[in-house]
Amino acid sequence: MSTHVLRAWERRYGLLKPGRSEAAYRLYSAEDERRVRAMLVLRQSGIPAAQAARRVRESERLLARRTAEAAPDPARLEASHDHVRRLIAAVEAFDEDSVGATLDAALAELTLEEWIPAVVLPLLRDLGDRWAAGTTSVAHEHFASQLVRARLAPHTAGWAAGTGPLAVLACPPGERHDLALLAFGVLLGRQGWRVRFFGADTPLPGLTAVCRAVEPDLVVLAATRPTPLTTQARAIRRLATRWRVAVAGPGATPDAAAAVGALPLPAELVLATRTAMSLLTESPDAS
């Protein structure tokens, strides 16, 4: 970007808000950089500068509003326990109509930011615990997962349309559980992020090629066990030397994160989405 254009965007549209050094040089923030990148995407699409600047500012206002609305309501979350109990019983009976109706009833009562952590994740955890105890089968987990996935899918439609930061989401080789990562992507998308989702068992050479092509602001690798992360430690470390990399899921223990040179995201997904934004101020090799 030329100095002339940056100053024009600052003066005409109020898009940039740089500070000043002691020598009066402009000091641009990470937020300024994100606005410039968003402007470039829109301008390359043929959108006039004034209109592009309005869209960038509107996107930021929307992001701020959605973040403020994302805090779960404790009273409604308490009622969600009944939904989870009904879901477990319906899944055990392979009763698709009851599972779908209960998921939809809970979603009608809760925001998506409440529904995912209060209904979807407890359901998946309970089924995982029951499978480990030998009281349910993998078939039960797959049955429930595909019904949840069908309800998350409509919320992925606008992932490419935003002007916010770009996240690449994937599970490393050997990790086949990607539903929680999909839910995380949905929550990011509702906060204005652009998302590229690659799901389960993603080869890291291919993921690196994707990152070279799209230059993401953040790469998130999710795993239910540390092993899929630690066995790819060298490749993930290489990835983290060029892009910001975070790890997520039960497998993203502090030891595993340290081994791969990445930062762990909180287990609670709404908090994880807020943490993801804060990571953008870190240098890619800060870990």
C-alpha positions as CSV (number, residue, x, y, z in Angstrom):
1,M,0.0,0.0,0.0
2,S,1.3,3.5,-0.8
3,T,1.5,6.2,1.8
4,H,-0.8,8.3,-0.3
5,V,-3.7,5.7,-0.3
6,L,-3.3,4.9,3.4
7,R,-3.6,8.6,4.3
8,A,-6.5,9.1,1.9
9,W,-8.4,6.3,3.5
10,E,-7.6,7.7,6.9
11,R,-8.7,11.3,6.0
12,R,-11.7,10.7,3.7
13,Y,-13.3,7.7,5.3
14,G,-12.0,7.6,8.9
15,L,-11.0,4.0,8.2
16,L,-7.6,4.1,9.9
17,K,-6.8,5.4,13.4
18,P,-3.0,5.3,13.7
19,G,-1.1,6.5,16.7
20,R,2.0,8.6,16.6
21,S,5.6,7.9,17.5
22,E,7.7,10.5,19.3
23,A,9.0,11.5,15.9
24,A,5.4,11.9,14.6
25,Y,5.5,8.8,12.4
26,R,2.2,7.0,12.1
27,L,1.9,3.8,14.1
28,Y,-0.7,1.4,12.6
29,S,-2.4,-1.2,14.8
30,A,-3.4,-4.8,14.1
31,E,-7.0,-3.4,13.7
32,D,-5.8,-0.9,11.1
33,E,-4.1,-3.8,9.2
34,R,-7.3,-5.9,9.2
35,R,-9.3,-2.9,7.8
36,V,-6.7,-2.4,5.0
37,R,-6.8,-6.1,4.1
38,A,-10.6,-6.0,4.1
39,M,-10.6,-2.9,1.9
40,L,-8.2,-4.6,-0.6
41,V,-10.4,-7.6,-0.9
42,L,-13.5,-5.4,-1.6
43,R,-11.6,-3.1,-4.0
44,Q,-10.3,-6.1,-6.0
45,S,-13.9,-7.2,-6.3
46,G,-14.6,-3.9,-8.1
47,I,-16.4,-2.1,-5.2
48,P,-15.7,1.6,-5.0
49,A,-13.5,2.8,-2.2
50,A,-16.2,4.8,-0.3
51,Q,-18.7,1.9,-0.5
52,A,-15.9,-0.6,0.6
53,A,-15.1,1.6,3.6
54,R,-18.7,1.7,4.6
55,R,-18.9,-2.1,4.4
56,V,-15.8,-2.5,6.5
57,R,-17.1,-0.2,9.2
58,E,-20.5,-1.9,9.1
59,S,-18.8,-5.3,9.5
60,E,-16.9,-4.1,12.6
61,R,-20.2,-2.8,14.1
62,L,-21.9,-6.1,13.4
63,L,-18.9,-8.0,15.0
64,A,-19.1,-5.8,18.1
65,R,-22.8,-6.3,18.5
66,R,-22.6,-10.1,18.0
67,T,-19.8,-10.4,20.5
68,A,-21.9,-8.5,23.0
69,E,-24.9,-10.7,22.4
70,A,-22.9,-13.9,22.6
71,A,-22.8,-14.2,26.4
72,P,-25.0,-17.2,27.4
73,D,-28.1,-16.6,29.6
74,P,-27.7,-18.9,32.7
75,A,-31.4,-19.2,33.2
76,R,-32.0,-20.6,29.7
77,L,-28.9,-22.8,29.9
78,E,-30.3,-24.5,33.0
79,A,-33.4,-25.6,31.0
80,S,-31.1,-27.1,28.3
81,H,-30.2,-30.0,30.6
82,D,-33.6,-31.5,30.0
83,H,-33.0,-31.2,26.2
84,V,-29.8,-33.1,26.6
85,R,-31.4,-35.9,28.6
86,R,-34.2,-36.3,26.0
87,L,-31.6,-36.3,23.2
88,I,-29.6,-39.1,24.8
89,A,-32.7,-41.3,25.2
90,A,-33.7,-40.6,21.6
91,V,-30.2,-41.3,20.2
92,E,-30.1,-44.6,22.2
93,A,-33.3,-45.6,20.5
94,F,-32.2,-44.4,17.1
95,D,-35.3,-42.2,17.0
96,E,-34.5,-39.7,14.3
97,D,-37.7,-37.8,14.6
98,S,-37.3,-37.2,18.3
99,V,-33.7,-36.3,18.0
100,G,-34.5,-33.7,15.3
101,A,-37.5,-32.3,17.2
102,T,-35.5,-31.9,20.4
103,L,-32.5,-30.3,18.7
104,D,-34.9,-27.9,16.9
105,A,-36.9,-27.1,20.1
106,A,-33.7,-26.3,22.0
107,L,-32.5,-24.1,19.1
108,A,-35.8,-22.2,19.1
109,E,-35.3,-21.4,22.8
110,L,-31.6,-20.6,22.8
111,T,-29.3,-18.5,20.7
112,L,-26.8,-20.4,18.6
113,E,-24.0,-19.3,20.9
114,E,-26.0,-20.9,23.8
115,W,-27.2,-24.0,21.9
116,I,-23.8,-25.2,20.8
117,P,-22.1,-25.3,24.2
118,A,-25.2,-26.1,26.3
119,V,-26.8,-28.8,24.1
120,V,-24.5,-30.0,21.2
121,L,-21.3,-30.4,23.1
122,P,-22.8,-32.0,26.2
123,L,-24.6,-34.5,23.9
124,L,-21.3,-35.4,22.1
125,R,-19.4,-35.7,25.4
126,D,-22.0,-37.9,27.0
127,L,-22.1,-40.2,23.9
128,G,-18.3,-40.3,24.0
129,D,-18.3,-41.3,27.7
130,R,-20.9,-43.9,27.1
131,W,-18.9,-45.4,24.2
132,A,-15.8,-45.5,26.4
133,A,-17.8,-47.3,29.1
134,G,-19.2,-49.8,26.5
135,T,-22.8,-48.8,26.9
136,T,-23.3,-47.3,23.4
137,S,-21.7,-47.9,20.0
138,V,-20.0,-45.8,17.4
139,A,-23.2,-46.1,15.4
140,H,-25.0,-44.0,18.1
141,E,-22.3,-41.3,17.8
142,H,-22.4,-41.2,14.0
143,F,-26.2,-41.1,14.1
144,A,-26.3,-38.1,16.5
145,S,-23.4,-36.3,14.7
146,Q,-25.1,-36.3,11.3
147,L,-28.3,-34.8,12.7
148,V,-26.4,-32.1,14.5
149,R,-24.2,-31.5,11.4
150,A,-27.4,-31.0,9.3
151,R,-28.4,-28.2,11.6
152,L,-25.0,-26.5,11.6
153,A,-24.6,-26.6,7.8
154,P,-27.0,-23.7,6.9
155,H,-24.9,-21.4,9.1
156,T,-21.8,-22.1,7.0
157,A,-23.3,-20.6,3.8
158,G,-21.9,-17.1,4.4
159,W,-18.3,-18.1,5.4
160,A,-16.7,-16.5,2.3
161,A,-18.7,-13.3,2.3
162,G,-17.4,-11.5,5.3
163,T,-14.7,-8.9,5.5
164,G,-13.2,-10.0,8.8
165,P,-10.1,-12.1,9.6
166,L,-9.6,-15.4,7.7
167,A,-9.4,-18.6,9.6
168,V,-8.3,-22.0,8.3
169,L,-9.8,-24.9,10.3
170,A,-8.6,-28.5,10.1
171,C,-8.0,-31.7,12.0
172,P,-4.5,-33.2,11.7
173,P,-3.9,-36.6,10.2
174,G,-5.4,-39.4,12.3
175,E,-8.1,-37.1,13.8
176,R,-11.6,-38.0,12.5
177,H,-13.8,-36.0,14.9
178,D,-14.4,-32.6,13.4
179,L,-18.0,-31.7,14.5
180,A,-16.8,-29.5,17.4
181,L,-14.4,-27.8,15.0
182,L,-17.3,-27.2,12.6
183,A,-19.3,-25.7,15.5
184,F,-16.4,-23.4,16.3
185,G,-16.3,-22.3,12.7
186,V,-20.0,-21.4,12.8
187,L,-19.4,-19.3,15.9
188,L,-16.4,-17.6,14.2
189,G,-18.5,-16.9,11.1
190,R,-21.2,-15.2,13.2
191,Q,-18.6,-12.9,14.6
192,G,-17.6,-11.7,11.1
193,W,-14.7,-14.1,10.3
194,R,-14.2,-15.7,6.9
195,V,-13.7,-19.4,7.3
196,R,-12.1,-22.2,5.3
197,F,-13.0,-25.5,6.8
198,F,-11.1,-28.7,5.8
199,G,-12.4,-31.0,8.5
200,A,-11.1,-34.4,9.5
201,D,-7.8,-36.1,8.8
202,T,-6.3,-33.2,6.8
203,P,-2.7,-33.9,5.4
204,L,-0.4,-31.1,6.5
205,P,1.4,-30.7,3.2
206,G,-1.9,-30.0,1.6
207,L,-2.9,-27.6,4.4
208,T,0.4,-25.7,4.0
209,A,-0.4,-25.3,0.3
210,V,-3.8,-23.9,1.2
211,C,-2.2,-21.4,3.6
212,R,0.2,-20.2,0.9
213,A,-2.8,-19.7,-1.4
214,V,-5.1,-17.9,1.0
215,E,-2.7,-16.4,3.6
216,P,-4.9,-16.9,6.7
217,D,-4.9,-14.7,9.8
218,L,-5.2,-17.8,11.9
219,V,-4.8,-21.6,11.5
220,V,-6.7,-23.8,14.0
221,L,-5.9,-27.5,14.4
222,A,-8.3,-29.5,16.5
223,A,-7.8,-33.0,18.1
224,T,-9.6,-35.1,20.7
225,R,-6.3,-36.6,21.8
226,P,-2.8,-35.1,22.0
227,T,-1.3,-37.8,19.7
228,P,-2.5,-36.5,16.3
229,L,-0.9,-33.2,17.2
230,T,2.3,-34.4,18.7
231,T,3.1,-36.9,15.9
232,Q,2.9,-34.0,13.5
233,A,5.0,-31.6,15.7
234,R,7.7,-30.9,13.2
235,A,5.2,-30.0,10.4
236,I,3.0,-27.9,12.7
237,R,6.1,-26.0,14.0
238,R,7.0,-25.2,10.4
239,L,3.5,-24.0,9.8
240,A,3.7,-21.8,12.9
241,T,6.8,-20.1,11.7
242,R,4.8,-18.4,8.9
243,W,1.2,-18.2,10.2
244,R,-0.4,-17.9,13.5
245,V,-1.4,-21.4,14.6
246,A,-3.6,-22.4,17.5
247,V,-4.7,-25.8,18.7
248,A,-8.1,-26.7,20.1
249,G,-10.1,-29.6,21.5
250,P,-9.4,-32.0,24.4
251,G,-6.1,-33.0,22.7
252,A,-4.8,-29.5,22.9
253,T,-3.2,-29.9,26.3
254,P,-0.5,-27.4,27.4
255,D,2.2,-30.0,26.8
256,A,0.9,-30.8,23.3
257,A,0.6,-27.1,22.4
258,A,4.2,-26.5,23.6
259,A,5.4,-29.5,21.6
260,V,3.9,-28.2,18.4
261,G,4.7,-24.6,19.0
262,A,1.1,-23.4,19.0
263,L,-1.2,-21.6,21.4
264,P,-4.0,-23.6,23.0
265,L,-7.6,-22.2,22.7
266,P,-10.0,-22.5,25.6
267,A,-12.3,-25.5,25.7
268,E,-15.4,-23.4,26.0
269,L,-16.2,-22.5,22.3
270,V,-17.7,-19.0,22.8
271,L,-14.6,-18.0,24.8
272,A,-12.4,-19.7,22.2
273,T,-13.9,-17.4,19.5
274,R,-13.0,-14.3,21.5
275,T,-9.5,-15.7,22.3
276,A,-9.0,-16.3,18.6
277,M,-9.5,-12.6,17.9
278,S,-6.9,-11.7,20.6
279,L,-4.4,-14.0,19.0
280,L,-4.2,-11.8,15.9
281,T,-2.2,-9.3,17.9
282,E,0.5,-11.9,18.5
283,S,3.4,-12.4,16.0
284,P,3.2,-15.7,14.1
285,D,6.3,-17.0,15.8
286,A,5.5,-15.7,19.3
287,S,4.7,-19.2,20.5
